[in-house]
Amino acid sequence: MEASVPVFGNCCLDLPADSDGVSEDDASADADVLADWLALVDADWLADVLADWLALVDADSDALVLADWLALVEAD
């Protein structure tokens, strides 16, 4: 007996009922690959966000130092 699983709209995916079709080992391996991929994507995304944040902090800090230096030079 096959199982029919709704996929999109009125479309269904027919899954075989026998154990040769989809095994728990395959599903577990797929879940592991997905988890590893998500960890890499998250790490890469976090590194990009951190780099952007540090660039903004550095630019803001540099602007403040320059403004203070210019104020001191003009005061003399």
C-alpha positions in Angstrom: 0.0 0.0 0.0 1.4 3.4 -0.9 1.0 6.7 0.9 0.0 9.8 -0.9 1.4 13.0 0.6 0.2 16.5 -0.4 3.1 18.5 -1.7 1.8 21.7 -3.4 -1.8 22.6 -4.1 -3.6 19.5 -5.4 -0.3 17.7 -6.3 0.6 14.7 -4.2 3.8 12.7 -3.9 3.3 8.9 -3.8 5.6 7.3 -1.3 6.3 3.5 -1.5 5.1 1.5 1.5 8.0 -0.9 1.4 11.2 -0.4 3.4 13.2 -0.2 0.2 11.8 3.2 -0.7 12.8 5.6 2.1 14.9 4.3 5.0 15.4 5.9 8.4 19.1 5.9 7.8 18.6 8.0 4.6 16.3 10.4 6.5 18.8 10.7 9.3 21.7 11.3 6.9 19.7 14.0 5.1 18.9 15.7 8.5 22.6 15.6 9.4 23.6 17.2 6.1 20.9 19.9 6.5 22.0 20.7 10.0 25.7 21.0 9.0 24.7 23.2 6.1 22.6 25.4 8.3 25.4 25.7 10.8 27.8 26.8 8.0 25.3 29.3 6.7 24.6 30.7 10.1 28.4 31.0 10.9 29.0 32.7 7.6 26.1 35.1 8.0 27.2 35.9 11.6 30.7 36.6 10.4 29.4 39.0 7.7 27.2 40.8 10.2 30.0 41.1 12.7 32.4 42.4 10.0 29.8 45.0 8.9 29.2 46.1 12.5 32.9 46.4 13.2 33.4 48.5 10.0 30.6 50.8 11.2 32.1 51.1 14.7 35.5 51.8 13.3 34.2 54.4 10.8 32.3 56.1 13.6 35.2 56.0 16.0 37.6 57.4 13.3 35.1 60.2 12.5 34.9 61.1 16.2 38.7 61.1 16.6 39.1 63.3 13.5 36.4 65.7 14.7 38.2 66.0 18.1 41.6 66.5 16.4 40.2 69.2 14.1 38.5 70.9 17.1 41.9 71.0 18.9 43.8 72.2 15.9 41.2 75.0 15.3 41.3 76.0 19.0 45.1 76.5 18.8 
